[in-house]
Amino acid sequence: MSVVLRNVQRAVPVRRAPLRRAVCALRAALGASRFDVGLVCAGNALMQRLNGDYRHCPEPTDVLSFPLHQVAAGELPRPRCRDEYNLGDIFLGVEYIHQQCRETGEDFDDILTVTAAHGLCHLLGYRHDTKPEWEQMYQKEAQILEELNCLTGSRLRPLTAGLF
């Protein structure tokens, strides 16, 4: 299946092909290769609006995930027809991420990939509202990023390292 990537912002250049390849590898590491995923690279204005509308927090953010299926953490959806082979959409706040990377000195492309991994985990039911949920999500992110690291020689780590 496919990863559909749309860049709807112009503030930050995005290397689309490497991001798409990384998301495909992460999806495979999650056992979800047969599912489609939508990936939208968004600016601060759109992320602020979506965050306000859906999370009642009207400020830009790094990632928002909109799953099409409600599943328990780590479960794959059980589609009944072709149209249900879609995990959902991930909105990456690339302008926000870029600003954070400038402040911390981290590599933008690496953090974009790690943020996409975080969004993918959310599409598969992982959450981080409590410490046990965070621990479970952190372990899954670490696992899939380690698989990607083995494929690419990178040294990516989960975003949520210091959440709790």
Disulfide bonds with the S-S distance in Angstrom:
none
